[in-house]
Amino acid sequence: MKHVAFDVIVVGAGIAGTSVAAELSKHASVVLIERESHPAMHATGRSAATFIPSYRANNPALRLLTRASGNFLKSPPADFSEQALLKARGMLTLLNGVSPQASQRELEQMNATLEHSIVELPVAAVKERIPVLSDEWSSAGWWESDVRDIDVHALQQGYMRALAKNGGRFLSSQDARPHWKKGAWHMPIDGDIFSAPIIVNAAGAWADEFAASANVKPLGLQPKRRTVILVAPPADHDVENWPLVAAYDGSFYFKPEAGMLLVSPVDEHESPPCDAQPDELDMAYASEFAMQALNGLAIKRIAHSWAGLRTFAHDSTPIVGFDPAVPGFFWCAGQGGHGIQIAPATAKLAAALIRGNENSTKLKDLGFSAEWVSPTRFL
Ligand SMILES: Cc1cc2nc3c(=O)[nH]c(=O)nc-3n(C[C@H](O)[C@H](O)[C@H](O)COP(=O)(O)OP(=O)(O)OC[C@H]3O[C@@H](n4cnc5c(N)ncnc54)[C@H](O)[C@@H]3O)c2cc1C
C-alpha cells in the first residue's frame, strides 16, 4: 500500500467536479475520483442541455454565474474543444392565462437585469415560429433570442482533457470515503491511500451523504427528480430549427433534439440520491401536454426516456466555499437546474477560493459576492 499525496482531491466527476478539478490543475496537483465507471453518468449526462440567461435571473448569484459562464461558453480557450460549445436555439414562453399588464410588468423587471432583452410577440408571430401550435396553447409569447443549446459532452470532455493535460489524474469506479487525520484528508483508493489537505465535495445528489461520511454536517440538500421523453415530431414537420418552447405556467417544455422532440413535464419530485428512473405517470403527462399543444402530434411510442436529479439547497442557490466548521472541506453542490450553464464560472470561483485568491475571477467585476454562495449562510 502506497501513500499518494495531492494538493486537492475532488469527489464526483459530473460537470461540477470535473470543471473544478480542471481549473485547479493549472496550479495544483489534483485527483478527480468518481464512483461510476464513467464521468457524467448522473445529472450531467441527463440534462436538457440548455443555456437560458433569464432562468431564475431574479437570483443574483445564478444570474451572474450564468452571465460569466456564457462568456466562456461562447469563446472557450482555443485548445478547449474542437466543436462549438453553444448553438443558437432561442426560447418561446407561451403566456396562456397571463394578462398583458402582468406580462409587461414582469418583462420590464427581467429586462432590467439581463444583457439581451426579451421581447413580447403577438399570437401571429408565435404561430409563425410553431405553425402547428394548437388553438388551446396559442397565445402571446416572450421571445428570448440568447437561449442556446449547450454541447454538454464537448464541455465535459474539454474539462477532462484540460485536467489530463495539466497532469491531473482521474480515477473511476472508486467510492470516496475520506477521514481527517493529522492535517489532511485520507481515503483508500485502489489499494493505496490518497491524501490531501483539501477535499472538494462535488458529489451532486450525494453531496450531503458524502459530507456525513466524512463526519461533516450535511446542509439539507434536496435532490428532485425531473423526467424527459423523446418522441417523433408531428408528421411532415422538420422541427430542427424550432426554439425551446415552455409554458409560462410551468406545465411543460419541449425542444428539438436530433430530429426528435424532447419533452419534459417539468416535474420536481423529492427523491433520495439514486440512479433516477422515469416514472410512468410523468411520461404520460409529458405525452399528454405535447399532444395538447401540437396539432398532428400522435405519440404512439416514446422513443426514449430518462430522469435525473436536480439538487437544491433550501434557498435554491448553489453552495460554493469552505465548510466553516471543518478544515479543508470545500463544498461545490446544490446547482439545481443550472449546473451546466453555470459550471465554467462556478469552477473558476471555486478554484480561486481554494487558492485564497477570490478577487482573481471576473465575477467580482460583475458585482458578484462569494458570500451569496458561501456555506456559512447555513450557520
Ligand atoms: C432533466 C434535467 C434537465 C436539466 N436541464 C438543464 C439545463 O438545460 N441546463 C443546465 O444548466 N442544467 C440542467 N440540469 C441540471 C444539471 O444537469 C445539474 O445541475 C448538473 O449536472 C449537476 O452536476 P453535478 O456535477 O453537481 O452532479 P452529477 O452530474 O450528478 O455528478 C455528481 C457525481 O458524483 C459522483 N459521486 C457521488 N458520491 C460519490 C462518492 N462517494 N465517491 C465518488 N463519486 C461520487 C456521482 O457518481 C456523480 O457522477 C438538468 C437536470 C436534469 C435532471
The ligand as an SDF file (V2000), in Angstrom:
LIG
                    3D

 53 58  0  0  0  0  0  0  0  0999 V2000
  -33.8690   16.5380  -16.7490 C   0  0  0  0  0  0  0  0  0  0  0  0
  -32.8410   17.5750  -16.3750 C   0  0  0  0  0  0  0  0  0  0  0  0
  -32.6970   18.6930  -17.1660 C   0  0  0  0  0  0  0  0  0  0  0  0
  -31.7070   19.6360  -16.8600 C   0  0  0  0  0  0  0  0  0  0  0  0
  -31.5080   20.6670  -17.7380 N   0  0  0  0  0  0  0  0  0  0  0  0
  -30.5080   21.5350  -17.5250 C   0  0  0  0  0  0  0  0  0  0  0  0
  -30.2290   22.5430  -18.4770 C   0  0  0  0  0  0  0  0  0  0  0  0
  -30.8830   22.6570  -19.5100 O   0  0  0  0  0  0  0  0  0  0  0  0
  -29.2010   23.4300  -18.2120 N   0  0  0  0  0  0  0  0  0  0  0  0
  -28.4620   23.3300  -17.0550 C   0  0  0  0  0  0  0  0  0  0  0  0
  -27.5740   24.1650  -16.8570 O   0  0  0  0  0  0  0  0  0  0  0  0
  -28.6930   22.3540  -16.1520 N   0  0  0  0  0  0  0  0  0  0  0  0
  -29.6920   21.4520  -16.3560 C   0  0  0  0  0  0  0  0  0  0  0  0
  -29.9320   20.4750  -15.4450 N   0  0  0  0  0  0  0  0  0  0  0  0
  -29.1810   20.4820  -14.1710 C   0  0  0  0  0  0  0  0  0  0  0  0
  -27.7780   19.8990  -14.3360 C   0  0  0  0  0  0  0  0  0  0  0  0
  -27.8530   18.6870  -15.0410 O   0  0  0  0  0  0  0  0  0  0  0  0
  -27.1730   19.6830  -12.9420 C   0  0  0  0  0  0  0  0  0  0  0  0
  -27.2470   20.8830  -12.1740 O   0  0  0  0  0  0  0  0  0  0  0  0
  -25.6820   19.3140  -13.0470 C   0  0  0  0  0  0  0  0  0  0  0  0
  -25.4970   18.2670  -13.9560 O   0  0  0  0  0  0  0  0  0  0  0  0
  -25.1470   18.9080  -11.6810 C   0  0  0  0  0  0  0  0  0  0  0  0
  -23.8140   18.4740  -11.8610 O   0  0  0  0  0  0  0  0  0  0  0  0
  -23.0120   17.7860  -10.6970 P   0  0  0  0  0  0  0  0  0  0  0  0
  -21.6460   17.5370  -11.1990 O   0  0  0  0  0  0  0  0  0  0  0  0
  -23.1990   18.5620   -9.4430 O   0  0  0  0  0  0  0  0  0  0  0  0
  -23.8040   16.4000  -10.4150 O   0  0  0  0  0  0  0  0  0  0  0  0
  -23.6870   14.9700  -11.1320 P   0  0  0  0  0  0  0  0  0  0  0  0
  -23.5830   15.1040  -12.6000 O   0  0  0  0  0  0  0  0  0  0  0  0
  -24.7800   14.1390  -10.5970 O   0  0  0  0  0  0  0  0  0  0  0  0
  -22.2810   14.4320  -10.6260 O   0  0  0  0  0  0  0  0  0  0  0  0
  -22.0490   14.0120   -9.2920 C   0  0  0  0  0  0  0  0  0  0  0  0
  -21.1230   12.8060   -9.3620 C   0  0  0  0  0  0  0  0  0  0  0  0
  -20.6420   12.4720   -8.0480 O   0  0  0  0  0  0  0  0  0  0  0  0
  -20.4340   11.0780   -8.0080 C   0  0  0  0  0  0  0  0  0  0  0  0
  -20.3320   10.6560   -6.6120 N   0  0  0  0  0  0  0  0  0  0  0  0
  -21.2600   10.7950   -5.6380 C   0  0  0  0  0  0  0  0  0  0  0  0
  -20.7960   10.3070   -4.4540 N   0  0  0  0  0  0  0  0  0  0  0  0
  -19.5290    9.8550   -4.6960 C   0  0  0  0  0  0  0  0  0  0  0  0
  -18.5260    9.2380   -3.8800 C   0  0  0  0  0  0  0  0  0  0  0  0
  -18.7100    8.9920   -2.5680 N   0  0  0  0  0  0  0  0  0  0  0  0
  -17.3590    8.8690   -4.4650 N   0  0  0  0  0  0  0  0  0  0  0  0
  -17.1420    9.1160   -5.7890 C   0  0  0  0  0  0  0  0  0  0  0  0
  -18.0580    9.7000   -6.5960 N   0  0  0  0  0  0  0  0  0  0  0  0
  -19.2290   10.0660   -6.0610 C   0  0  0  0  0  0  0  0  0  0  0  0
  -21.6890   10.5510   -8.7260 C   0  0  0  0  0  0  0  0  0  0  0  0
  -21.4880    9.2210   -9.1680 O   0  0  0  0  0  0  0  0  0  0  0  0
  -21.8410   11.5560   -9.8640 C   0  0  0  0  0  0  0  0  0  0  0  0
  -21.1990   11.1140  -11.0560 O   0  0  0  0  0  0  0  0  0  0  0  0
  -30.8840   19.4910  -15.7090 C   0  0  0  0  0  0  0  0  0  0  0  0
  -31.0400   18.3610  -14.9150 C   0  0  0  0  0  0  0  0  0  0  0  0
  -31.9960   17.4010  -15.2430 C   0  0  0  0  0  0  0  0  0  0  0  0
  -32.1010   16.1800  -14.3750 C   0  0  0  0  0  0  0  0  0  0  0  0
  1  2  1  0
  2  3  1  0
  2 52  2  0
  3  4  2  0
  4  5  1  0
  4 50  1  0
  5  6  2  0
  6  7  1  0
  6 13  1  0
  7  8  2  0
  7  9  1  0
  9 10  1  0
 10 11  2  0
 10 12  1  0
 12 13  2  0
 13 14  1  0
 14 15  1  0
 14 50  1  0
 15 16  1  0
 16 17  1  0
 16 18  1  0
 18 19  1  0
 18 20  1  0
 20 21  1  0
 20 22  1  0
 22 23  1  0
 23 24  1  0
 24 25  2  0
 24 26  1  0
 24 27  1  0
 27 28  1  0
 28 29  2  0
 28 30  1  0
 28 31  1  0
 31 32  1  0
 32 33  1  0
 33 34  1  0
 33 48  1  0
 34 35  1  0
 35 36  1  0
 35 46  1  0
 36 37  1  0
 36 45  1  0
 37 38  2  0
 38 39  1  0
 39 40  1  0
 39 45  2  0
 40 41  1  0
 40 42  2  0
 42 43  1  0
 43 44  2  0
 44 45  1  0
 46 47  1  0
 46 48  1  0
 48 49  1  0
 50 51  2  0
 51 52  1  0
 52 53  1  0
M  END
$$$$
